[in-house]
């Protein structure tokens, strides 16, 4: 399942913004597509969806895409594109502010990154260049806490299975060698087979709330 949203990027002109379109795979947390434009539109989002589908090699009826209820997300062009590509859209529930939490969390990572510019972006080229560098760092270097401190690219490629097994073995060996240093169990490095969109507090979801993606 993919999650996507649009956020503002500051420009030198007060009240004017660039718009960052960002799609992520919620299972791996990998950024699978992005673009920066001068305005919001369903047409631009549809072009990005087509590019992502081609590069990722998605088959028809393989992918769901979740978003909030903004007008670009429900525009005629992107809905027609979803239908043509066999993509099923889902949307946040009305008046539920955290129903697109994966994208919101990613936007926070973007804007709180230590390398995020303190000054507004001078032009589209500068904004796009920064996002290109950020995406490479995020996908290939950032050890994501939500996926047991592997990179999104490693999880996306299935490499995290062996990495987490090796870590678990290393921790068990360390505990066996120096048991006094451990007050309880070692860190949980078990492979996470499923990701749940919008879980309830007890981790059980209704059929309407639950969208699981197996590896």
N, C-alpha and C positions, 0 to 999 in steps of 0.2 A: 504494500500500500504506500502511496505517495501522499505527502501533505504539502500544501503550498499556500503562499500568501504574498502580499505586496506591502512593503514598508517604505517610509520616506527616507531620503538622504538629503542633507542640507546642501544648498547652493549659496553662492555669495549674495543672492538677492533675497531679502527678507520676504517670507511668504511664498516663495517658489521652491520647488523640490524636484529632485530626480526620484524615480520610482524603481526600487529593486524588486524584481520578480524572482522568487526563490522556491525551487522544488526540492524536497528531500525524501529519501526512502526511510520510513519510520522504523523499519526493521534494523537496518544497518546504520542509520543516521547519516548516510552519505548524501552530500549535495549532488543531485543527479542533473541539475540544470538551473541556470540563472541568467538573468539579463537585466540591464539598467536602461531605462527609457525616460523620456521627458514627460510622459503622461501615462495614465492607466487606460487600458482598453482590453476588451475581450479578444480582439484580433491579434494583438501582440502576444497575449498569453497562449492563444491557440498555436501560433507559430512556434513558440517554445515547447509546447507539448509535442508537436510533431517532431521536432528535433530530438527531444529526449527519447521518444518512442523509437526512433530510428537508431540512435546511438546505443541505447540499452538493449535493443533487440526484443522488445516486448511483443508478445503475440496477442491476438484479439482475445478479449475476455480474461486476460491475465491480471490486469491492474485495476485497482480502485484508486481514486484520487479524492482526498478530503480537503475541504477548505471552509472558510467562513461564508457568510451570505452577502459579500460585497457584490456590486454590480458587475465588475469584470469576471467574477467567478460564475455568474449566472447568465452572461451574455449569450446571444443566439449563436455567435461564431464558435465560441469554445464548446458549447453544448453540442453543436453539430460536429465539431472535430472529435469530441469524446465518442459520439455515436459512430462515426466513421471508423474510428480506431478500436472500437469495442471496449472502451474504458467506462467504468461505472463511477459516477461522481457521488460523493456524500457531502453533507453540509452540517455545520454546527447547529445545535438546537437554538431556537429563538431565545434571546435574553440569557444565554449561558456564555459567559465571557471567556471561559477557559476551555472551550470545546475544540480549539485548534492549538493545543498546548505545545505540540512538537515544533510547529513553525514559530510560535511566539518565543519559545526557548532559544531557538536558533538565531532569531533576530537579536535577542539579548546578547548571545555569544558574539555576533558580528559587531555590535556597537560598543560592547565592553571589552573587546579585544585590546590588549595594551598597544597595539600598533594602529588602532583606528585613528584617523586624522583628527586633530583637535580643531582644525579649521575646516570650513565647508569645502566641498569639492569644487574646483574651478570650472570643470566642464565634464561632459559625459566620458571623454577618453580617460580622464584621471579616475573617475569613479569606477569605470570598468576595469582599469588596470589594477586598482586596489582590490576589487572583488576577485579578480583572477588569482592574485597572490594569496588572498585569504582562503579561497576555495582549495587551493593546493595544500596550504598549511592544514586546514581543517580536515580534509579528507585523508591526507597521507602522513601527517605528523601528530595531530592532536589525539591524545589518549583520552577517549570519552568515558567519563565516569558512569554514564548510563548503560554502557555495554562492556563493563568490566575492564576498562582501561586498555582497550585495543583501539586502533584507529578505525574510523568508518570504512575506509577502503579495505582494510583487512577483513572486517566482518562481511562487507559486501561480496568479497571474493571467497568467503568460506574459510579463510585462513585462521580465524580466531579459534576454531575447534582445537587444533593442535597447540596453539599458543596457550590457551587456558588449561589444557591438560598438562602441559609442561610446567606451568606456574603452580598448579595444584601439587604436582609431584615435588617440586622444589620446596614449597612451604612445608609439606609433610616431612620431608627429609630434615629440614631445619628444625622442626619441632621435635623430631625424634632425637636429634643430636644435642639439642639444648632445651629440654622440656621446661626448665625453670623459667625460661623467658616467655612462656606462653601461659596465660591465665585461663584460656578457654580454647575454643575451636579456632582453626586457621581461617583466614578469609575465604569467603565463598567464591570459588572460581568456576562454579558449574556453568555450563553452556546454556544460554537463554534461548530456548527454541521458539518462543512465541512472544510477540509484543501486542499489548492490548491498548486499543485506543479508547480513552475516556473510561478507565476503570472506576468502579465505586470504591469507597473507603475500605470495604472488606474484600476488595479484589474480585467481587462477583459483579457481573454486568447483566442487564436485561438484554434481550435479543436486539432491541433497537440501539442500545449503547455499545454493544460489543462488536468489534471488528478485529479479528485475529489474523496475523500473517505468519504462516510457518515458513521455515527456512527452505 
